[in-house]
């Protein structure tokens, strides 16, 4: 077993957060997990009461950016140094772009992007000063590929992928790693109770989107990915001496991203002459 680490994981009530908490605890690590209310905090700590001193719950709404940025100092002082930060809290918004309001976009980015950034801002100074640490941002294959009906969600995950990759370059010299972990379709609540759906209103999109929405609902709970295996993969990731800036999880994600890259390569070649035509003439 690797040396014991202290994990700080946002959103541990269900899905990847709960699975990773369980796997990390089973492997001998300590976990500080964030939940949305006191009842969930009690439930989280009670689940791991057989191993006292290893599970700690903190109530946090990541969209309270001041509290999110401050929590790092609180847990470092009360519990000790955090070795691994996992920004897992997030949700999916489903809705045709034209049918989805600006308030839905704001909320999607508040949780999936700004909340993750606020939490990370709190921990970066500690990790930089210690010259060690690993930040994992849970993104999605939707941070690489797109499909109709999840423009806001994909936009938020594309943003978090870009922020993660840039941060990995800024922190590399300090032995602090940043990995964007992009899962494919997993058996979590993402497409079920956790998903926010905009109501339909424009009939022109029925033929395109209704089958997608129906299929997604029918597949919820039957996706190919196993959250417990994802948790084990992330434990393997944090044990690596040179972790990647991006890690896909799931054969479906790998296949779809490879297809996207092949299409992009073909498109770049097709338009290469026009692309290069904008260079200034040599003098």
Backbone torsions as a table, in degrees:
resi	resn	phi	psi	omega
1	UNK	NA	142.2	179.1
2	UNK	-71.6	166.3	178.3
3	UNK	-59.5	145.3	-178.6
4	UNK	-65.1	136.5	179.1
5	UNK	-122.1	161.4	172.8
6	UNK	-107.8	121.3	-180.0
7	UNK	-101.7	140.9	167.5
8	UNK	-116.4	115.5	-173.6
9	UNK	-123.5	125.9	176.7
10	UNK	-88.0	143.2	176.1
11	UNK	70.4	64.6	-175.1
12	UNK	-99.7	8.1	-176.9
13	UNK	-72.7	-24.4	-177.4
14	UNK	-160.4	179.9	172.3
15	UNK	60.1	-142.3	-178.1
16	UNK	-60.9	-37.8	-178.5
17	UNK	-61.3	-44.9	179.4
18	UNK	-69.3	-42.5	-179.1
19	UNK	-63.9	-42.3	-180.0
20	UNK	-68.7	-38.1	176.6
21	UNK	-58.9	-45.7	180.0
22	UNK	-63.1	-46.6	-178.2
23	UNK	-65.0	-42.0	179.6
24	UNK	-64.2	-42.0	178.9
25	UNK	-64.2	-43.6	179.3
26	UNK	-61.0	-29.2	-178.9
27	UNK	-87.0	2.3	176.0
28	UNK	95.1	9.2	-179.9
29	UNK	-89.6	166.3	171.9
30	UNK	-99.3	146.8	-178.9
31	UNK	-131.7	127.0	168.7
32	UNK	-106.4	116.6	-175.1
33	UNK	-117.2	140.7	177.3
34	UNK	-98.2	142.6	178.2
35	UNK	-134.9	174.9	-173.0
36	UNK	-93.5	-16.5	-177.4
37	UNK	-153.4	169.4	-175.2
38	UNK	-64.3	-36.1	-179.9
39	UNK	-63.5	-42.6	178.7
40	UNK	-67.0	-32.9	177.3
41	UNK	-64.2	-44.8	178.5
42	UNK	-63.5	-40.5	179.4
43	UNK	-63.1	-42.4	-178.8
44	UNK	-64.3	-47.4	-178.4
45	UNK	-68.7	-35.0	179.3
46	UNK	-66.7	-33.4	-178.9
47	UNK	-61.2	-30.5	-176.5
48	UNK	-114.2	26.9	-177.0
49	UNK	-65.9	-19.6	179.5
50	UNK	-69.6	-18.0	177.9
51	UNK	-122.2	76.9	-175.8
52	UNK	-61.7	147.2	178.6
53	UNK	81.1	9.1	-178.1
54	UNK	-117.6	-18.6	-179.0
55	UNK	-122.2	126.1	-179.0
56	UNK	-131.7	130.5	179.1
57	UNK	-106.9	143.1	174.0
58	UNK	-132.1	133.4	177.4
59	UNK	-82.2	123.5	-178.7
60	UNK	-153.4	131.1	166.6
61	UNK	-100.7	112.1	-174.2
62	UNK	-64.2	-14.8	177.3
63	UNK	-83.0	-4.2	167.3
64	UNK	-87.5	86.3	-167.3
65	UNK	-63.3	-34.7	178.8
66	UNK	-64.6	-44.3	178.7
67	UNK	-67.8	-37.3	-179.3
68	UNK	-64.4	-40.4	-179.0
69	UNK	-74.1	-26.0	-175.9
70	UNK	-85.0	-21.4	-170.5
71	UNK	-65.1	-27.6	179.5
72	UNK	-60.1	-48.2	179.8
73	UNK	-62.0	-37.4	179.9
74	UNK	-63.8	-48.9	-175.9
75	UNK	-74.0	-33.4	177.6
76	UNK	-64.0	-37.8	-180.0
77	UNK	-75.4	-39.1	-174.0
78	UNK	-86.2	-31.7	-172.5
79	UNK	-117.5	-39.9	179.6
80	UNK	133.1	-179.6	-177.0
81	UNK	-61.2	138.3	176.3
82	UNK	-96.9	125.6	-179.5
83	UNK	-89.4	-36.2	-174.7
84	UNK	-132.0	120.7	173.3
85	UNK	-102.1	128.5	177.6
86	UNK	-121.3	108.9	175.5
87	UNK	-85.6	94.4	-175.3
88	UNK	-106.7	-26.4	-175.7
89	UNK	-58.3	130.3	-179.9
90	UNK	175.1	172.7	178.2
91	UNK	-154.9	169.4	179.5
92	UNK	-106.8	135.2	170.3
93	UNK	-105.8	130.6	177.9
94	UNK	-117.2	128.9	178.2
95	UNK	171.3	142.0	174.1
96	UNK	-59.4	138.4	-176.8
97	UNK	-51.4	-49.5	-176.0
98	UNK	-64.8	-25.7	-176.5
99	UNK	-93.0	-5.0	-172.9
100	UNK	-106.9	128.5	-175.3
101	UNK	-77.8	166.7	179.2
102	UNK	-66.0	-29.4	178.6
103	UNK	-64.5	-35.4	177.9
104	UNK	-67.5	-38.1	177.1
105	UNK	-65.7	-44.1	179.8
106	UNK	-59.9	-45.8	-178.9
107	UNK	-64.9	-40.0	-179.7
108	UNK	-61.1	-44.3	179.9
109	UNK	-74.3	-34.0	177.6
110	UNK	-56.8	-44.9	-177.4
111	UNK	-80.3	-55.0	-169.3
112	UNK	-75.6	-27.4	-176.1
113	UNK	-115.0	-64.0	-172.9
114	UNK	-64.6	-36.7	177.4
115	UNK	-63.9	-44.9	178.5
116	UNK	-63.1	-40.3	179.5
117	UNK	-65.1	-42.6	-178.8
118	UNK	-61.9	-45.2	178.6
119	UNK	-62.6	-44.3	-178.9
120	UNK	-62.3	-40.7	179.4
121	UNK	-57.5	-33.9	179.2
122	UNK	-69.4	-35.9	-174.1
123	UNK	-88.7	-27.2	-175.0
124	UNK	-54.8	-46.5	-178.5
125	UNK	-59.5	-39.0	179.5
126	UNK	-64.7	-46.2	-179.2
127	UNK	-66.0	-41.0	179.5
128	UNK	-62.5	-44.7	-178.5
129	UNK	-67.1	-33.4	178.2
130	UNK	-80.9	-14.2	-176.9
131	UNK	61.8	38.9	173.4
132	UNK	-165.4	154.0	176.6
133	UNK	149.0	164.6	179.1
134	UNK	-143.1	125.8	176.9
135	UNK	-109.4	124.5	177.4
136	UNK	-115.1	121.3	175.2
137	UNK	-106.2	118.8	178.2
138	UNK	-78.8	110.5	179.1
139	UNK	-103.7	-119.5	-178.7
140	UNK	-178.4	158.3	168.5
141	UNK	-60.9	-20.4	174.0
142	UNK	-70.1	-0.7	170.3
143	UNK	-92.1	-1.1	177.0
144	UNK	-122.3	-44.0	-177.6
145	UNK	-111.4	165.1	178.4
146	UNK	-132.7	161.7	173.7
147	UNK	-153.2	154.6	-177.7
148	UNK	-58.5	138.4	172.5
149	UNK	98.7	-3.5	177.5
150	UNK	-134.0	42.0	-178.2
151	UNK	-59.9	-44.3	-177.7
152	UNK	-66.4	-42.2	-179.9
153	UNK	-64.1	-49.4	179.2
154	UNK	-60.6	-40.8	178.1
155	UNK	-57.9	-42.3	-179.4
156	UNK	-67.7	-37.2	-178.3
157	UNK	-77.5	-34.9	171.7
158	UNK	-59.0	-42.9	-179.7
159	UNK	-62.2	-45.8	-177.9
160	UNK	-68.2	-33.7	174.8
161	UNK	-61.2	-45.6	-178.6
162	UNK	-66.0	-42.1	178.2
163	UNK	-63.8	-42.6	-179.0
164	UNK	-62.1	-46.7	-177.5
165	UNK	-64.3	-41.1	178.4
166	UNK	-64.6	-44.8	-179.9
167	UNK	-62.7	-35.0	179.1
168	UNK	-61.4	-34.8	179.0
169	UNK	-74.6	-33.9	179.3
170	UNK	-71.7	-31.3	-174.0
171	UNK	-100.3	-7.0	-175.1
172	UNK	-56.9	-39.8	-177.9
173	UNK	-65.5	-17.3	-178.0
174	UNK	-101.9	12.7	179.0
175	UNK	63.6	29.7	175.0
176	UNK	-112.0	122.0	-176.4
177	UNK	-100.0	148.2	175.4
178	UNK	-130.0	125.7	179.3
179	UNK	-126.8	127.1	170.5
180	UNK	-89.4	113.0	180.0
181	UNK	-96.6	117.8	-172.5
182	UNK	-112.5	97.0	178.8
183	UNK	-76.5	153.0	169.0
184	UNK	-85.9	-139.6	-179.5
185	UNK	-86.3	117.8	-178.8
186	UNK	-123.4	160.3	-178.2
187	UNK	-82.4	66.2	174.5
188	UNK	-114.7	-171.6	179.4
189	UNK	-87.7	8.2	-172.8
190	UNK	-53.8	-47.1	-177.5
191	UNK	-92.3	3.4	-179.2
192	UNK	-107.9	-118.3	-174.0
193	UNK	-67.4	-21.8	-177.6
194	UNK	-81.2	-15.3	-175.6
195	UNK	-83.1	136.5	174.5
196	UNK	-100.3	127.9	-175.2
197	UNK	-118.9	128.9	173.8
198	UNK	-76.8	140.8	178.5
199	UNK	-68.3	151.3	178.2
200	UNK	-78.8	144.0	180.0
201	UNK	-147.8	-17.9	-176.1
202	UNK	-115.4	110.5	-173.6
203	UNK	-62.9	-24.7	-179.4
204	UNK	-57.1	-24.5	-177.1
205	UNK	-93.6	-0.3	-174.7
206	UNK	-57.2	-47.9	-175.0
207	UNK	-64.4	-35.7	-179.8
208	UNK	-75.6	-48.2	-163.8
209	UNK	-99.5	-31.4	-177.3
210	UNK	-56.9	-43.0	177.7
211	UNK	-64.2	-33.8	179.1
212	UNK	-66.2	-46.2	-179.8
213	UNK	-63.7	-41.5	-180.0
214	UNK	-64.8	-46.1	-179.8
215	UNK	-62.9	-42.1	-179.8
216	UNK	-61.8	-42.9	179.6
217	UNK	-65.6	-40.2	-178.7
218	UNK	-68.7	-30.8	-177.3
219	UNK	-85.2	-10.5	-177.7
220	UNK	-58.7	124.4	-177.0
221	UNK	90.6	-6.9	-178.8
222	UNK	-120.2	13.0	-178.7
223	UNK	-64.7	159.6	-176.5
224	UNK	-70.9	-24.7	-173.2
225	UNK	-82.0	139.6	178.8
226	UNK	-105.3	115.3	-178.7
227	UNK	-58.2	-31.3	179.5
228	UNK	-66.7	-37.3	176.9
229	UNK	-72.4	-32.2	174.5
230	UNK	-63.3	-40.1	178.7
231	UNK	-62.2	-43.7	178.5
232	UNK	-64.0	-37.5	178.0
233	UNK	-63.1	-39.0	179.5
234	UNK	-70.1	-32.7	174.5
235	UNK	-65.9	-39.1	174.9
236	UNK	-62.7	-40.0	179.4
237	UNK	-58.7	-48.2	-175.0
238	UNK	-72.5	-15.7	175.8
239	UNK	-85.0	-9.6	-177.3
240	UNK	-73.7	137.0	176.9
241	UNK	-73.3	-16.9	179.2
242	UNK	-142.0	73.0	-177.6
243	UNK	-68.0	153.0	-178.7
244	UNK	-78.2	162.6	174.8
245	UNK	-76.3	-24.2	179.2
246	UNK	-135.4	138.3	174.4
247	UNK	-138.5	117.5	173.5
248	UNK	-82.7	146.6	174.7
249	UNK	-124.1	119.6	177.8
250	UNK	110.8	137.0	-179.6
251	UNK	-66.1	-28.9	178.2
252	UNK	-67.0	-41.8	177.5
253	UNK	-62.4	-43.7	-179.1
254	UNK	-61.1	-45.7	-179.3
255	UNK	-64.1	-43.7	-177.4
256	UNK	-71.2	-37.7	179.2
257	UNK	-70.2	-39.9	175.9
258	UNK	-60.6	-40.4	177.9
259	UNK	-63.0	-42.8	178.5
260	UNK	-62.1	-44.0	-179.2
261	UNK	-64.5	-38.7	178.1
262	UNK	-65.0	-42.7	178.5
263	UNK	-65.0	-39.4	179.7
264	UNK	-66.2	-41.6	178.0
265	UNK	-60.4	-41.9	178.8
266	UNK	-65.4	-41.1	-179.7
267	UNK	-66.6	-40.1	177.7
268	UNK	-61.0	-42.7	179.7
269	UNK	-65.5	-39.8	-177.7
270	UNK	-63.9	-34.2	-175.3
271	UNK	-108.7	15.8	-175.1
272	UNK	-59.3	-42.9	-177.2
273	UNK	-61.7	-44.9	179.2
274	UNK	-67.1	-38.5	178.1
275	UNK	-57.2	-47.4	-175.0
276	UNK	-80.0	-10.3	-177.3
277	UNK	-71.1	-11.0	-176.1
278	UNK	-92.2	-2.6	178.1
279	UNK	-66.9	144.0	177.2
280	UNK	-65.1	144.2	179.3
281	UNK	-68.7	141.0	178.7
282	UNK	-69.7	142.4	178.5
283	UNK	-115.1	NA	NA
